[in-house]
Amino acid sequence: MRHLQKLHEQYRDKGLVILGFNCSDDKKIALEFFNENSATFPTILDSSEAAIQVGFQGYKMCGVPLNYIIDREGKVIDTWYGYEEGHARARAALKQAGLEIQE
């Protein structure tokens, strides 16, 4: 969570958008988690049947966190589960999408 917040703070003015989508947790629990981790990037919190269907069927989720890199035209560049130390895969996808992240 903190690595996403850091990327949000460093690169939001350069075109990077971090957007969370949580369709599986209770809203109160999710908000407490965000507050405890000082997360300020936008996040969709919706555990309705429609949101669950979109997440698990439309976006092929089967666990969390599921990460997407989407370019400015809305094309998904890469997607993967979990956190990777050093963000090598994320950095490569961001570069492909036109945004270079500094070490």
N, C-alpha and C positions, 0 to 999 in steps of 0.2 A: 504494500500500500504506500509506504513512504517513498519508494522509488518512483511511483507514478506521480505522487504529489510533487516531488522534486522536478521531474520532467515538465509537469504542468507549470510550475513557477518559472522555470528557466526558459521555456520555449513557447509559451502561449502567445507572446507578442510576435513570434516569427512564423505563426501559422499552424503550430501543433495543437490539436484539440485532444484532450484526454476526456473520454466520456465513459462513465461507469454504467452498467446495466445489471441490476440485481432483481431477479424474478423469483428467488427461492427463499430469501430470509424475511422474517417478520420486520416490518418497517421500524419499529422501536429499537430492535436489536441492531439493525443496520445503521440507524442514525447514531446510536451510542458508539458503535465501532468507529464511525467516521469522526465523531467528536473526539474520541480517545486518541485517534491517530492524526488529528488536525488536518483532515482531508478537505480541500475546498474545491476540487475539480467537480464539474457537473456530473450527477449520477441519477439515473432513472431507478426509482424504487417502486416496483409494481409487482405484486405477487398474485394478481388476478389470473384467472384461467386463460384469458386472451394473451397476457404477457408471457405466461409459462409456455403456451403453445408457440408463440413467436420465438422465444429463446431456445426451446428444446427441439422444435421442429423446423422453424424458419431459419434459425442461425446455427443449427446442429450442435447446440450445447449438450454436454454430457457430464460436466463438472465445472468447477470454478477454481481460480479465475481463468476465464477464456479471454485471450488478447487478440485484437484485430489491429492491423495497420491499414488504414483506408486513405487513398490519395485524394487530392482536391476534387477530382471528378467523381468520387464515390466508389471507385474500384477497390476491392479488397486486395491488398498487396500480399499479406501473409496473415496467418492465424495460428495460434498455439495455446496450449494450456500451461499454466503455472508461471513461476518466476525463474528467470535465468540470470544467474550472477554475471554482471558485466554487460548485460543487454546486447550481446553480439547479434543475435537474430533480429531484435528490434532495431538496432542501429542500421543494419543492412537494409531492412525493409523501409525505414525512414529515409535513408539515402535514395533508395529506388523511387520513393514517393516525392523526392525533391527537397527533403529537409535533412541536412547534415547535423548530427548531434555531436558536440565536442566531448572528449573524455573528461 
